[in-house]
Amino acid sequence: MKIAQKGWDFPQIIFSLLFITLLIVACVWVVQPFILGFAWASMVVIASWPLMIKFQSWLWGRRSLAVIAMTLILILLFIIPVAILVNSLIENSGPVVAWVTSKQFQLPDMHWMRSIPLVGRKLYSGWHHLVQGGGSAMLTQIQPYIGRTSGFLFAQAGHFGRFMLHLGLMLLFSVLLFWRGEQVAQGIRHFAFRLASRRGDAAVLLAGQAIRAVALGVVVTALVQGVLGGIGLAICGIPYATILTVLMILSCLVQLGPLLVLIPAIIWLYWSGDTTWGTVLLIWSCVVGTLDNVLRPMLIRMGADLPMILILSGVIGGLVAFGMIGLFIGPVVLAVSYRLMLVWMHDAPAPHDDPLEVVEELAEIEHELK
């Protein structure tokens, strides 16, 4: 027996939407630990896909060899610098701790505090009270801050642990995406086409261009500037050049530039009397510091023409929102949204009416309504 349905079956629609919502929430809940790693891997694969295709053509058309080559490059770019940084911190922490705990370690006298207007003498007397009281007096003063500092250090250690987890997931997903890249891309385009026809397909392609532009313009520029600056530090004999190189790369990623590390190194060389190497590092710093003005715009335009304020906001906002991974995810999210918004705006013609005439028409309409 067939029951004829008239109009909309609202209970069926409501329960269908509820079931689909629950299903989506359950899926997101299950894959939540892998979302950031997969997003990072997607950006890396999209940005480096043309290079992988070139490797495949050079390696006799073998996809497996090209994937192995790209995996080795990712390990060289991501895993080895992090390992070198951790190893340098462990090796260099020993001498610092030994120097602090040795009897030769003495707190400075701080005579310059007396020259501070109004509060100089009070600061100087308070400092000497701490020094003369020994470790117990100083420990009593800093005791309230130890808990906060410990909590901050534990939080940063947790962030670093999550960063390493997402780094491992990024490498794993990158290998899978390199291996089946065409099928994954076609599936995403098919899904977007099913949602919004040709407009959805165009949105996916524009998103790929924006991701490639950010990866080339921000990440590659930061790596080039950081590595070149680190080479200059090592040649000029600056101690802890490895740690300073990593700091320089991070400084370039957040758009502060390499001079934040190079200028103190130049000052230290001149202060220590090594004027020759100080001058060499000064000239080299001028070259490295201005390299981004040429390299970044050229690389960004290879993917999509994006405003620099958008990338800067994405880097800083992503760092605050997602931690270290946000350096890569933040600018990509803003770049993709910016490109899609531009396409949506250009679907309609821009207004050419005089603003004063538009305001007067609105005023007349409001007057008639009253």
C-alpha positions in Angstrom: 0.0 0.0 0.0 1.5 3.3 -1.0 0.9 6.4 1.0 0.9 9.6 -0.9 3.0 12.4 0.6 1.7 15.9 0.3 4.1 18.9 0.8 7.2 18.7 2.9 7.6 16.0 5.5 9.1 18.3 8.2 9.7 15.5 10.9 11.7 13.6 8.3 13.7 16.7 7.4 14.4 17.5 11.0 15.5 14.0 12.0 17.7 13.8 8.8 19.4 17.0 9.7 19.9 15.9 13.3 21.4 12.6 12.2 23.7 14.3 9.7 24.8 16.8 12.4 25.5 14.0 14.9 27.4 12.1 12.3 29.6 15.1 11.4 30.2 15.9 15.1 31.2 12.3 15.7 33.6 12.3 12.7 35.2 15.5 13.8 35.6 14.2 17.4 37.3 11.1 16.1 39.8 12.8 13.7 40.4 15.8 16.0 43.9 14.7 17.0 44.9 14.5 13.4 43.3 17.7 12.0 46.3 20.0 12.5 48.8 17.4 11.3 46.8 16.7 8.2 46.2 20.4 7.5 50.0 21.0 7.8 50.7 18.0 5.5 48.2 19.3 2.9 49.9 22.6 2.8 53.3 21.1 2.4 52.2 18.7 -0.3 50.3 21.4 -2.3 53.3 23.8 -2.1 55.8 21.1 -3.1 53.7 19.1 -5.6 55.4 20.6 -8.7 58.8 19.7 -7.3 57.6 16.1 -6.6 56.4 15.8 -10.2 59.9 17.0 -11.4 61.6 14.4 -9.2 59.3 11.7 -10.7 60.2 12.7 -14.2 63.9 12.6 -13.3 63.6 9.2 -11.5 62.4 7.3 -14.6 58.7 8.0 -13.8 58.8 6.0 -10.6 56.4 7.5 -8.0 57.9 5.5 -5.2 61.4 7.0 -5.7 59.9 10.5 -6.0 58.0 10.0 -2.7 61.2 8.8 -1.0 63.1 11.8 -2.3 60.5 14.2 -1.1 60.3 12.5 2.3 64.1 12.9 2.7 63.8 16.6 1.8 61.0 17.1 4.5 63.2 15.3 7.1 66.1 17.6 6.1 63.9 20.7 6.4 61.9 19.9 9.5 63.3 17.0 11.6 67.0 17.7 11.5 66.8 21.4 12.5 64.6 20.5 15.5 67.0 17.7 16.5 70.0 20.0 16.1 68.3 22.6 18.3 67.4 20.2 21.1 70.9 18.7 21.0 72.5 22.1 21.2 70.3 23.1 24.1 71.3 20.0 26.0 75.0 20.3 25.3 75.2 24.0 26.1 73.1 23.8 29.2 75.8 21.9 31.1 78.5 24.7 31.0 75.9 27.4 31.9 74.7 25.4 34.9 78.3 24.7 36.0 79.2 28.4 35.7 76.2 29.5 37.7 76.8 27.0 40.5 80.5 27.6 40.7 82.0 29.8 43.3 83.4 32.1 40.7 79.8 33.2 39.9 79.3 36.7 41.5 76.4 39.0 41.1 77.2 42.4 39.6 77.5 45.5 41.9 75.0 47.6 39.8 76.6 51.0 40.5 74.7 52.4 37.6 71.4 52.2 39.5 72.4 55.3 41.5 72.1 57.4 38.4 68.4 56.6 37.9 66.3 59.7 38.9 64.1 59.5 41.9 64.2 55.7 42.5 67.9 55.0 41.9 69.2 55.0 45.5 66.2 52.8 46.6 66.8 50.3 43.9 70.5 50.2 44.6 70.0 49.7 48.4 67.4 47.0 47.7 69.8 45.1 45.4 72.6 45.2 47.9 70.3 44.0 50.6 69.5 40.9 48.5 73.2 40.3 47.6 74.4 40.6 51.2 71.6 38.5 52.5 72.8 35.5 50.4 70.7 32.9 48.6 68.1 32.6 51.4 67.1 36.3 51.2 66.9 36.2 47.4 65.0 32.9 47.4 62.4 34.5 49.8 61.9 37.4 47.4 61.5 35.3 44.2 59.5 32.5 45.9 56.1 33.8 44.8 57.2 33.8 41.1 58.7 30.3 41.1 55.3 28.6 40.8 54.3 30.9 37.9 57.5 30.3 36.1 57.3 26.5 36.6 53.8 26.5 35.2 54.9 28.5 32.2 57.8 26.2 31.5 55.6 23.1 31.8 53.1 24.7 29.5 55.8 25.4 26.9 57.1 21.8 27.2 53.6 20.6 26.5 53.4 22.9 23.4 56.7 21.5 22.2 55.5 17.9 22.7 52.4 18.6 20.7 54.5 20.3 18.1 56.6 17.2 17.7 53.5 15.0 17.6 52.0 17.1 14.8 55.4 17.1 13.0 55.4 13.3 13.0 51.8 13.2 11.7 52.7 15.8 9.0 55.5 13.5 7.7 53.2 10.5 7.7 50.3 12.2 6.0 52.7 13.9 3.5 53.9 10.5 2.4 50.3 9.3 1.9 49.3 12.4 0.0 52.4 12.4 -2.2 51.6 8.8 -3.1 47.9 9.3 -3.9 47.9 13.0 -4.6 45.9 13.0 -7.9 43.1 10.9 -6.4 42.8 13.0 -3.3 42.8 16.2 -5.3 40.1 14.8 -7.7 38.0 13.8 -4.7 38.2 17.2 -3.2 37.3 18.9 -6.5 34.4 16.4 -7.0 33.0 17.2 -3.5 33.3 21.0 -4.1 31.7 20.7 -7.5 28.8 18.7 -5.9 28.4 21.5 -3.3 28.6 24.6 -5.5 29.0 23.4 -9.1 31.8 25.3 -11.1 32.0 27.9 -8.4 33.0 25.3 -5.8 35.6 23.8 -8.2 37.1 27.3 -8.8 37.2 27.9 -5.0 39.3 24.7 -4.5 41.8 25.8 -7.3 42.1 29.3 -5.8 42.7 27.8 -2.4 45.6 25.8 -3.8 47.1 28.9 -5.4 46.9 30.7 -2.1 48.5 27.9 -0.2 51.4 27.7 -2.6 51.9 31.5 -2.5 52.1 31.5 1.3 54.4 28.5 1.5 56.8 29.9 -1.1 56.6 33.5 0.0 56.8 33.1 3.8 58.4 29.7 4.6 60.9 29.5 1.8 62.0 33.1 2.3 62.4 32.5 6.1 64.5 29.4 5.5 66.7 31.1 3.0 67.3 34.1 5.2 67.8 32.0 8.3 70.3 29.6 6.7 72.3 32.4 5.0 72.4 34.3 8.3 73.5 31.2 10.2 76.3 30.6 7.7 77.5 34.1 8.3 77.4 33.6 12.1 79.3 30.4 11.9 82.0 31.8 9.5 82.5 34.9 11.8 83.0 32.7 14.8 79.8 33.6 16.7 79.2 31.0 19.5 76.0 29.0 19.6 75.5 29.6 15.9 73.0 26.7 15.6 70.6 28.0 18.2 70.9 31.5 16.8 70.1 30.2 13.3 66.9 28.5 14.5 65.9 31.7 16.3 66.6 33.6 13.1 64.3 31.3 11.1 61.6 31.7 13.7 62.1 35.5 13.6 61.8 35.5 9.9 58.7 33.4 10.0 57.0 36.0 12.3 58.1 38.7 9.9 60.6 40.3 12.3 63.5 39.6 10.0 67.0 38.2 10.7 68.5 41.5 11.9 67.0 40.9 15.3 69.7 38.2 15.8 72.4 39.6 13.5 72.7 43.1 14.9 73.5 41.9 18.5 76.1 39.5 17.0 77.7 42.5 15.1 77.8 44.5 18.3 79.4 41.6 20.2 82.1 41.3 17.6 83.0 45.0 17.7 82.8 45.0 21.5 85.2 42.1 21.7 87.7 43.9 19.4 87.2 41.6 16.3 86.5 44.5 13.9 87.4 42.6 10.8 84.8 39.9 11.2 82.4 42.4 12.6 82.7 44.4 9.3 82.3 41.2 7.3 79.2 40.2 9.3 77.8 43.8 8.9 78.1 43.6 5.1 76.6 40.1 5.0 73.7 41.2 7.3 72.9 44.0 4.9 72.6 41.4 2.1 70.6 38.9 4.1 68.3 41.6 5.7 67.3 43.0 2.3 66.9 39.7 0.6 63.3 39.3 1.5 62.3 42.5 -0.3 63.3 40.8 -3.5 62.7 37.1 -2.8 59.3 37.2 -1.0 57.3 39.2 -3.6 58.7 37.1 -6.5 57.8 33.8 -4.7 54.4 35.0 -3.6 53.4 36.0 -7.1 54.3 32.5 -8.3 51.2 31.3 -6.4 48.9 34.3 -5.9 49.2 38.0 -5.4 48.5 38.6 -1.7 48.9 41.7 0.4 51.7 41.5 2.9 49.6 42.8 5.8 47.4 39.7 5.3 50.4 37.4 5.6 51.7 39.2 8.7 48.3 39.1 10.4 48.0 35.4 9.6 51.5 34.6 11.0 51.0 36.4 14.2 47.4 35.4 14.7 48.2 31.8 13.9 51.1 31.7 16.3 48.8 33.0 19.1 45.9 30.6 18.2 47.7 27.4 17.3 51.3 27.7 18.6 54.2 26.9 16.3 52.0 25.2 13.8 50.0 28.4 13.4 53.1 29.9 11.7 52.1 27.8 8.7 48.3 27.5 9.2 47.4 31.1 10.1 48.5 32.8 6.9 47.1 30.0 4.7 43.6 30.3 6.3 43.5 34.1 5.8 45.0 33.8 2.3 42.4 31.3 1.2 39.5 33.3 2.7 40.8 36.5 1.1 41.0 34.9 -2.4 37.5 33.4 -2.1 36.1 36.7 -0.8 37.6 38.5 -3.8 36.1 36.1 -6.2 32.7 36.4 -4.6 32.9 40.2 -4.7 33.9 40.3 -8.3 30.7 38.4 -9.3 28.9 41.7 -9.0 30.0 45.0 -10.6 31.5 47.7 -8.5 29.3 50.7 -7.6 30.0 53.7 -9.8 27.4 56.1 -8.4 28.4 59.3 -6.6 28.4 58.7 -2.8 26.6 62.0 -2.2 23.8 61.0 -4.5 23.4 57.6 -2.8 23.3 59.3 0.7 20.6 61.8 -0.6 18.5 59.0 -2.0 18.7 57.1 1.3 17.7 60.2 3.2 14.7 60.8 0.9 13.5 57.2 1.4 13.8 57.5 5.2 11.9 60.8 5.0 9.1 59.2 3.0 8.8 56.3 5.4 8.4 58.7 8.3 
